[in-house]
Amino acid sequence: MKIEQSRWTAKQGWETETTLSSSDLPAQLVTAQLVLMFGDTEVLKTQKSLQHLKSVYPTAHILGCSTAGEIYNTQVSDGAVVATAIEFEHSQIKGNFLRIEDTAHSFDAGAKLAQTFETKGLVHLFVLSDGLSVNGSDLILGLRSQLPEAVTITGGLSGDGSRFQETLVIWDELIDRGVIAAIGIYSDRLKIGYGSLGGWTTFGPKRMVTKSKGNVLYELDGLSALELYKKYLGDYASGLPATGLLFPLSLYNSTGDRSVVRTILAVDEDKQNLTFAGDVPEGSIVQLMQANFNRLVDGAISAAQTSISPMENGSADLAILISCVGRKLVLKQRIEEEVEGVREIMGNKTVLTGFYSYGEIAPAGFGKCCELHNQTMTITTFSEQ
């Protein structure tokens, strides 16, 4: 596997760690099969980055999305574009996309997208989705319904900073809202690892979801969920939905021994409801969560350790880091500490790329089913043997 990475900023233009072409764009991996592209929403809409990358890497598929922050090595930026070109030596990739017009169609969209991939030889599906018009839980269930159990799935929901107005997905020449895209990787010589951990702590009483529909929450313990949120948020309530990222929900499973995290995407004052990135089923038990700075960084480190555990030499060629925007709002100017923690585990040979998201997609652990997570650092690692 050969990898070349570059970044565009308004101040520096395109910069890369390897040889520059005469147009100040990377030109070493002209035969790359894949370019991962993560960037700020407005920059992606106004700059010519996509066209430039297509001209530099003419044989590559381009897969990417808008973000709430871009990861380039151990640097976290806003208002930039990060491009990672990959030339697989012993693997093949195929990709596809589709549009989704209604959140209620998320399961069907996932199933339909999965059906476009030949399953023979398929080992992994990496998916990026619109972050506002998709129920991430249903999307994953739809994908899983059409894929063999041995095929792992990771990815994330695109972001839009803390604005929650418009999220974009990139597939080849397309860059638009309401899009889900994925690449399938076919190989018998590719090692894939993943890890997903949070670091948040629960507080307050556990409550039952007494009224919800899919990922829209109306009532907890028979009371308005929005009013309860406002009560706990206090002065933060005026900043919803962005400030809701600081207080996600822990959603417990039926036995109460494990939970996933759900974060707010939208608030409807008229209907008095909250929209989350994934399902919040009626009858489930939830509990509010708050940040613990040290545990957030420790969670990123633990995710890194888990993700490289399948690697024979304890090192990966590439690591895709997808961390939640809520973590970024908490860590603020110290946000790079969680990425630096990952670097310490990975070593200097691993290329780090990724973005801050509205939802993370990965199995909860090795051998387990893929799920939607929020407020986690989720890492997917690749190494060709």
C-alpha positions in Angstrom: 0.0 0.0 0.0 1.3 3.4 -1.0 -0.1 6.6 0.4 0.3 10.3 -0.3 -1.4 13.0 1.7 -2.0 16.6 1.1 -3.9 19.5 2.6 -5.4 22.7 1.2 -5.8 25.8 3.4 -6.7 29.4 2.4 -3.3 30.6 3.7 -1.0 27.9 2.2 -2.9 26.5 -0.7 -2.0 22.8 -1.3 0.8 21.4 0.8 2.1 17.8 0.9 4.7 15.8 2.7 6.0 14.4 -0.6 7.1 15.8 -3.9 5.0 18.6 -5.3 4.0 18.9 -9.0 4.5 22.1 -11.0 0.9 23.1 -10.0 1.7 22.7 -6.3 -0.4 19.6 -6.1 0.9 16.0 -5.3 1.6 13.9 -8.4 3.5 10.9 -7.2 0.6 8.4 -7.0 -1.0 9.1 -10.4 -2.2 5.5 -10.4 -3.9 5.7 -7.0 -7.3 3.8 -6.9 -8.8 5.8 -4.1 -8.6 9.4 -2.7 -10.3 10.1 0.7 -11.3 13.7 0.8 -12.6 15.5 4.0 -13.3 19.2 4.1 -15.2 22.2 5.5 -18.7 22.5 4.0 -18.4 26.0 2.6 -14.9 25.3 1.3 -16.1 22.2 -0.5 -18.9 24.2 -2.1 -16.8 27.1 -3.2 -13.3 25.9 -4.0 -12.2 23.7 -6.9 -10.6 21.0 -4.8 -12.6 18.1 -6.2 -11.8 19.1 -9.8 -8.1 19.5 -8.9 -7.9 16.1 -7.3 -9.6 14.4 -10.2 -7.0 15.9 -12.5 -4.1 14.8 -10.3 -5.4 11.3 -9.6 -7.3 10.5 -12.9 -7.7 6.8 -12.2 -8.9 7.1 -8.6 -12.4 7.1 -7.1 -12.9 10.0 -4.7 -14.9 9.4 -1.6 -15.3 12.0 1.1 -17.6 14.3 3.0 -18.0 17.6 4.8 -16.8 17.8 8.4 -16.8 19.4 11.8 -13.0 19.5 11.6 -10.4 17.8 9.5 -7.6 15.5 10.7 -4.2 15.7 8.9 -1.5 13.7 10.7 -1.8 15.0 14.3 -3.3 18.4 13.3 -6.9 19.2 13.6 -8.1 22.1 11.3 -11.2 24.0 10.4 -11.8 25.4 7.0 -9.4 23.1 5.2 -9.5 20.1 2.8 -7.5 17.0 3.5 -6.8 14.5 0.7 -5.3 11.0 1.2 -4.4 9.2 -2.0 -4.1 5.4 -1.7 -2.6 2.9 -4.1 -3.5 -0.7 -3.1 -1.0 -3.3 -4.2 -2.9 -6.4 -3.3 -6.5 -5.2 -3.1 -9.3 -4.0 -5.4 -12.0 -1.5 -4.7 -15.4 -0.9 -6.0 -17.8 1.9 -5.1 -21.3 3.3 -5.5 -23.7 5.9 -4.1 -27.3 6.7 -3.9 -29.6 9.5 -2.8 -31.9 9.6 0.1 -34.9 12.0 0.2 -36.5 11.0 3.5 -35.0 9.8 6.8 -37.7 7.2 7.0 -36.1 5.4 4.0 -32.8 4.9 5.7 -33.1 1.1 6.0 -34.1 0.7 2.4 -31.3 3.0 1.3 -28.8 0.9 3.2 -30.1 -2.3 1.8 -30.2 -1.0 -1.8 -26.7 0.3 -1.6 -25.3 -3.0 -0.2 -27.0 -4.9 -3.0 -24.9 -3.0 -5.6 -21.7 -4.7 -4.3 -20.6 -8.2 -5.4 -20.1 -10.1 -2.2 -17.5 -12.7 -3.5 -14.2 -11.6 -2.1 -15.6 -8.6 -0.3 -14.0 -8.1 3.1 -14.9 -4.5 4.1 -17.4 -1.7 3.4 -16.4 1.8 4.2 -19.5 4.1 4.1 -20.0 7.9 4.4 -23.5 9.3 4.7 -25.3 12.6 4.8 -25.3 13.5 8.5 -28.6 15.2 8.8 -31.2 13.4 6.6 -30.3 9.8 7.6 -31.2 7.6 10.6 -27.8 6.1 11.1 -29.1 3.1 13.0 -31.5 2.1 10.2 -28.9 2.7 7.5 -26.6 0.2 9.2 -29.3 -2.3 9.7 -30.1 -2.0 6.0 -26.5 -2.5 5.0 -26.1 -5.5 7.3 -29.3 -7.1 5.9 -27.7 -7.6 2.5 -24.1 -8.4 3.4 -22.4 -11.6 4.7 -21.6 -11.5 8.4 -17.9 -11.7 7.7 -17.9 -8.4 5.9 -17.0 -5.6 8.3 -18.5 -2.1 8.0 -17.1 1.1 9.3 -17.5 4.8 8.4 -19.3 7.9 9.6 -21.9 10.6 9.2 -20.8 13.8 7.6 -20.6 17.0 9.6 -21.2 20.8 9.3 -19.2 22.2 12.2 -21.6 23.1 15.0 -24.0 24.7 12.5 -26.2 21.6 11.7 -27.4 23.2 8.5 -26.1 21.2 5.5 -23.9 18.2 5.2 -22.3 16.9 2.0 -21.0 13.6 0.6 -18.5 13.3 -2.2 -18.4 10.5 -4.8 -16.2 11.0 -7.8 -17.5 14.2 -9.6 -20.5 14.4 -7.3 -20.7 16.6 -4.2 -24.1 17.1 -2.7 -26.5 16.7 0.3 -28.8 13.7 0.8 -26.1 11.3 -0.5 -24.8 8.0 0.9 -21.6 6.5 -0.7 -19.4 3.5 0.0 -16.4 1.6 -1.2 -16.1 -2.1 -1.0 -12.6 -3.6 -0.6 -11.8 -7.0 -2.1 -8.7 -8.7 -0.9 -7.2 -11.7 0.8 -4.1 -9.9 1.9 -5.6 -6.9 3.7 -5.6 -6.7 7.5 -8.4 -4.5 8.9 -8.8 -3.3 12.4 -11.2 -1.1 14.2 -11.8 0.4 17.6 -14.5 2.7 19.0 -14.5 4.2 22.5 -15.9 7.2 24.2 -14.9 8.5 27.6 -18.1 10.2 28.8 -19.7 9.6 32.2 -23.3 9.3 33.1 -25.1 11.4 35.6 -28.6 11.9 36.9 -31.4 9.3 37.1 -32.0 6.7 34.5 -35.2 7.4 32.5 -37.5 5.4 30.2 -38.3 6.4 26.7 -42.1 6.6 26.8 -42.7 8.2 23.4 -40.5 8.2 20.3 -40.6 7.4 16.6 -37.3 6.1 15.1 -34.7 8.6 16.0 -37.2 11.3 17.1 -37.6 11.5 20.9 -40.8 13.1 22.5 -41.1 11.9 26.1 -39.0 10.5 28.9 -40.9 9.1 31.9 -44.0 10.7 30.4 -42.5 14.2 30.4 -41.4 16.3 27.6 -37.9 15.2 26.6 -37.1 18.7 25.3 -38.1 20.4 28.6 -36.1 17.9 30.6 -33.1 18.6 28.4 -33.5 22.3 28.9 -33.7 21.8 32.6 -30.4 20.0 32.7 -28.7 22.3 30.3 -29.6 25.4 32.1 -27.8 28.4 30.5 -26.7 26.0 27.6 -30.3 25.5 26.5 -30.4 28.6 24.3 -27.6 27.1 22.2 -29.5 23.9 21.2 -28.9 21.7 19.2 -25.2 22.4 19.3 -24.9 22.6 23.1 -26.8 19.3 23.3 -23.5 17.7 22.0 -22.1 18.4 25.5 -24.9 16.2 27.1 -25.5 13.1 25.0 -27.8 10.2 26.0 -26.5 6.8 27.0 -28.9 4.3 25.5 -28.8 0.9 27.4 -29.4 -2.4 25.8 -32.2 -4.8 26.9 -30.1 -6.3 29.7 -28.6 -3.0 30.9 -25.0 -4.2 30.7 -23.9 -2.2 27.7 -24.9 1.1 26.0 -24.4 3.1 22.9 -24.4 6.9 22.9 -26.9 9.1 21.1 -26.4 12.7 20.3 -28.8 15.5 19.2 -29.0 16.6 15.6 -32.0 18.8 15.6 -34.6 20.4 17.9 -38.3 21.1 17.0 -39.7 23.7 19.4 -43.2 23.5 17.8 -43.5 19.7 18.1 -41.4 19.6 21.3 -39.1 16.9 20.1 -35.5 16.1 19.7 -33.9 14.3 16.7 -31.0 12.1 17.3 -28.4 10.5 15.0 -29.8 7.0 15.6 -32.8 5.2 17.0 -34.1 5.9 20.5 -36.7 3.1 20.8 -39.7 3.3 23.1 -39.3 1.3 26.2 -35.5 1.7 26.3 -33.6 3.1 29.3 -31.5 6.2 28.8 -29.3 8.4 31.0 -27.7 11.8 30.4 -23.9 12.0 30.0 -21.3 14.6 30.5 -17.7 15.0 29.5 -14.6 13.9 31.4 -11.6 15.5 29.7 -9.0 12.9 30.7 -11.3 10.0 29.9 -12.0 11.4 26.4 -8.3 11.3 25.6 -7.9 7.9 27.2 -10.8 6.6 25.1 -9.1 7.7 21.9 -5.9 5.9 23.0 -7.8 2.7 23.8 -9.6 2.8 20.4 -6.1 3.1 18.8 -4.8 0.1 20.8 -7.8 -2.0 19.8 -7.6 -1.1 16.1 -4.1 -2.3 15.7 -4.5 -5.5 17.6 -5.1 -7.6 14.5 -1.9 -6.3 12.8 0.9 -8.8 12.7 3.6 -6.3 13.3 1.5 -4.1 15.6 1.5 -1.3 13.0 -0.9 -0.1 10.3 -0.3 1.5 6.9 -3.4 3.8 7.2 -5.7 4.8 10.1 -8.9 6.6 9.4 -10.0 8.5 12.5 -13.6 9.5 12.8 -14.3 11.4 16.1 -17.5 13.1 17.2 -18.0 16.9 17.0 -19.1 16.8 20.6 -15.6 15.7 21.7 -14.2 18.7 19.7 -16.5 21.1 21.5 -15.4 19.8 24.9 -11.7 19.5 24.2 -11.6 22.9 22.4 -8.0 24.1 22.0 -6.7 20.8 23.4 -8.4 18.8 20.7 -5.2 17.6 19.1 -4.3 15.8 22.3 -6.6 12.9 21.4 -5.0 12.7 17.9 -1.5 12.9 19.4 -2.5 10.0 21.8 -3.5 7.9 18.7 -0.1 8.8 17.1 1.8 7.5 20.2 0.1 4.2 19.9 0.3 3.9 16.1 3.9 5.0 15.6 5.2 7.4 13.0 4.8 5.0 10.0 1.0 5.1 10.0 -0.7 7.7 7.9 -3.5 9.4 9.9 -6.5 11.0 8.3 -10.1 11.6 9.2 -12.7 14.0 10.3 -15.0 15.1 13.1 -18.5 13.8 12.5 -22.2 13.7 13.4 -22.0 9.9 14.0 -19.5 7.0 13.9 -20.1 3.6 12.3 -18.2 0.5 13.6 -18.7 -2.7 15.4 -18.7 -2.4 19.2 -15.9 -5.0 19.3 -14.2 -7.6 17.2 -16.7 -10.3 16.1 -19.7 -8.0 16.9 -22.3 -6.4 14.7 -21.7 -2.9 13.3 -23.6 -0.1 15.1 -24.0 3.6 15.1 -22.0 5.4 17.8 -21.9 9.0 18.9 -19.3 10.9 21.0 -16.7 8.3 20.3 -13.3 8.2 18.6 -13.7 5.4 16.0 -10.6 4.2 14.2 -10.4 1.9 11.1 -6.9 0.6 10.3 -5.6 -1.0 7.1 -2.4 -2.9 6.4 -1.6 -5.0 3.3 0.4 -8.1 4.1 
